Amino acid sequence: MHALSGYLDFRPEEREETLAALTAITDRSRQDAGCVDYWWSEDLEQPCRFRFFECWESEEAFNAHQAQPYELEFMNDHVSRITGADAYVLTITNRRSVMGG
């Protein structure tokens, strides 16, 4: 599996626009082939810092996702305006439910 975790900081005056864009990109990304998990969440201690986690069946599935027109549009229209960021690639070898499911 191929996973990424990190955050993007946006300007406070763009918060509502950012929330709408993150909702749309999440809905669309979860439909892509190979998507295992994909989410965004606003940091509880730093408003307008949005944390993300995405997990893909393979690096190839992630690369195909990154090449989608809607993803390129999101990167151009929103990620290009961030005020701070950090991200990590995670190596995950297995996934299982702690609830036994």
N, C-alpha and C positions, 0 to 999 in steps of 0.2 A: 504494500500500500504506500501511497505517496500523500503526505499530509503537510499542511502549512498552518502556522499560528502566528498571530502578531496583532498590530494595531495601526490605525490611521487616525490622525488628528485633523479635525475640520474646524473652520471658523464658526464661532457661535451664531453669527447672523445667517449662516447657511444650514443650521441644524435641521429645519423642517424639510428643506430640499434634499439634504443628505439622507434623512430617514426614509423618504419616499424612494430615493435611488437605491438604498440598501435593501429595502423591501422587494423592489422589482428585481434586482440582481439575484437575490436569494431565491425568489420563486423560480426564476428562469434557470439558475445554475443547478438547482436540485433536480431538474428534468434532464440534465445532460447525462449521456451514457457514462457509466463508471463512477458516478457520484455516490459516495458512501455517506458523507455528512458534510453539511455546509451551513454555517450560521454567522451572524453578526450580533453583537451586544454592546450597548453603551456602558462604558466604565462607570462604576458607582462613585468613584472618588474624583474622576476627572471628566466633567461634562464635555461633550463633543469629541471625546476619544472613543472610537469604536473598535472593539476587539473582534477578531475573526478567527474562525477555525474552519478548515476545509480538508476533507479526506477523500482521496480518489483511489479506485482499484489499482491504478498504475500511473507511472509518470506519463505514459502515452495518453491516458484518459485526461490527465491534468493539462497536458499540452494542447489537446484537441479543444478542451474547454477554453483555454486562454486564447485560442484562435477564433472563437466565435465572434461574429459581428457585434452582438450585444455586449460582450465582455470588452472588446476594443473600444466601443462607444463609452462604456462606464469608465474605463481607464482614462480616456481622453477628456471626458466631461467632468469627472469628479476626482479621480486620483491625482490628476494633474494639479489640483488646487489644495492639496493637503498641506498642513503646516508642520507635520512631524509624522514619523513612521518607524516601525521596526517589524521584522518578520523572521521566522525561522522555518526551515524545512525539517520535518520530523521523520524518522524511520520507524515504521510500525510493522511488525511482523505478524500480528494476530489481533483479532477482535472477538470478544465474547461478552455476553451479558453477565453482570454480577447478580442478576435476578433469576438466572437459570433459564432464560428464554432463548 
